[in-house]
Amino acid sequence: HHPVDWRALNIPDYLTIIQRPMDMQTVANKLGGLDAKCEEFPREYTSPLEFRDDVRLIFDNCRKYNPEGSDVRVMGDQVSDLFENRWRSLKMASKVEAEVWR
């Protein structure tokens, strides 16, 4: 859930391949911390769609860097599927769009 430590993992090409790194800790911080009330990290998202886009970026980066069939890619794809199914069930995109058009 922390940023990819490309130095410790000895993957110096990571930042060449991944131009916009994103990780769950950064998403949590942008939500205002794990309890959404953290004074150290004020909420940055102004829309649930911004949150969705950052979470999707995590999985896009995972697919971009890790080859198909690798453990990291397989697990990333599984968690991505869980997220997308949950997101669809919330019907959040249509709720947000309805608010914008009011």
N, C-alpha and C positions, 0 to 999 in steps of 0.2 A: 504494500500500500504506500510505500515511499517512492520518491523518484528513482529511476534507474541509475544506479551508480556504475556508470560505464567504465570508470577507472578500475574499481574493485573487481568488476566482472571481466576486465581485460577485453572490452569490445570498443576499441577506439573509433570505429566507424559509425557508432550509434548516432551521434549528432550530425553526421553527414547524411544518414538515411532518414532520420527522424528530425524534421525541422521544427515541429511544435510538440515537445514532450508534454505529457500530462500524466498524472497519477492520482490515486484515490485520496492521498493525504492533501494534495492541493485542492481537490474538489471539496473535501471536508472543510478545509480552511476557508474556501470561497463561500461556503454555506454559513460561515460564522462559527466554525468549530464543530466538534462532534455533537454538541447539544444545541447548536445554532444560536448560542448566546455568548460566545467567547468575545471578551473585550480585546484580546490580542489580535484576533482576526475578524474584523467587521465583515458582515455579509457583503459579497460583491455581486452576486447574481441578482439581476433585476427581473428575470423571467425563468420559469421552469425549463423553458426551451434552451436557455444558456447552460443550465445544469446538464440537460440531456446531451447537448452538443459536446460538452467536455467529457462526459462519460463515454460517449461514442468515440471521441478522439483517442481515449485510452486503448480501446479495442482496435481501432483502425491502425494505431501505431504498433500494437501487438501483431496484427496480421501483416503489416508492412515489413517488420524486422525479422520475425520468426518464421522459418519455412514451414509449409504445410506438413503435418504429421509430427512435428516436434512437440514435446510435452507441453512447453509453454504455450504454443499456438493452440493445441487441442483444448487445454484448460481455459485459455482466453476466449476461444470460440464458444465454449460451454457457458461461461459466465456472461458473455455478450448475449447469447440466446436467452438466458434467464432474464437479463435486464430488459431486452426488447419485448419479451412476452409480458413482463410486468408493466412496462411503460404503455404498451398497447391496451392492457386491461384497465389502466387508469383513464384512458381517453383524454390525457392531459393536453395533447396538441390541439384538439378541437375545442377544449375548454378555454385555452389561452387565446385561440383565434377568435372565439365568440366574444371574449372580453375586449379584444383589440377593436373589434368592429362595432362595439356599443357606442 
